[in-house]
Amino acid sequence: MTKTLAVLVASLAILATACGGGATPSASPTASTVAAGSASPTVRPCCTKVTAAYSNISADDWLTWYAFEKGIFKDNGLTVDLQSINGGAQTSAALLAGSIQIGQFGGAEALSANAGGADLVVVANLAPVYPYKLYAQKGITTIQGLKGKKVGVSNAGGSSDIATRAALKSAGLDPDKDVNIIAVGSHANRTAALLAGTIDAGVDDPPEDLELVKAGLTPLVDLAGQKLPAANTGVIMQRSYLNANKDAVQAYVDSLTIARSKMKADKSGATAVLGKYFKLDNQTALDAAYDFFMNEVTVPYLYPEVIQWKDAIDILGKGNPNIAKVDISKMIDRSFMQSAQDRKLGG
């Protein structure tokens, strides 16, 4: 199989198996309003152009939005064309096709692509634990109460599917035997199905879970609080791009690291950015999302780790023998995050 054909097969495979999500119009660049506040910022000439895309309207991508809106990318010598693409599979396919240079989507999709012949590299993991809570209908008070029930995910093999299966397994349930897992197509559909009562349980996260809380649903388990390692939202590119553009990749990683540090001291500014992308003005929900992601999900230095792919390998490997052939240690590159830490950009 030629490399081009292999990549096309990988693209089609992840389109069929990855999670969906919402989309908004591409963001517009804003003037720099915040200087790079770090211990040892690197001064770079302005500006190298980078086309990047995120796969869902999810707070997983909050650091990127903040870096974009506050001019941190520009401070680090980048002009970023930041796009929204509907779903991790589609974002991965765009990256493989060369339509974008940097993608932010699930590590499971990157794993599937490499199993199909691609050569994608993950340089950071924006959600190193599962950034979800598992919600259930009223009357279901324990995770064991889900036996025989319908549990919704976006798509088979996607991030929400892997997170849901990991949560069930950690509670002693067999996802394939004890529950009926139903693919509903997207994050938004999952929330809607919970509200309509057509599924009995499903993962959700702040601030999207606001309507569930209003409806009286409560989480059975906080997956982020369990600190289960996950490859949920990576900063991903083709190896050929990384090798030819190491300065730009370092600047991108630096910007995200600085953004996270600044957000810790700028709750009002951070929640304003989140509200813009979610088109949400409920400050209670925005504050809850801030506390959840800043305290439970993100860390100062967002290293990709081999262990974060364990669940994805176990789950996806059952249907694809090539998954086990992917060497995760060669699929991740920690050097860019290490450089950011050496210069103490995260505080």
Secondary structure, DSSP 4 states (H G I P E B T S, - for coil): --HHHHHHHHHHHHHHHS------PPP------S---SSSPPP--S-EEEEEEESSSSGGGHHHHHHHHTTHHHHTTEEEEEEE-SSHHHHHHHHHHTS-SEEEE-HHHHHHHHHTT--EEEEEES-SB---EEEE-TT--SGGGGTT-EEEESSTTSHHHHHHHHHHHHTT--TTTTSEEEE-SSHHHHHHHHHHTSSSEEEE-TTTTHHHHHTT-EEEEEHHHHT-B---SEEEEEHHHHHH-HHHHHHHHHHHHHHHHHHHT-HHHHHHHHHHHHT---HHHHHHHHHHIIIII--SS----GGGGHHHHHHHTTT-GGGGG--HHHHB--HHHHHHHHTTTT-
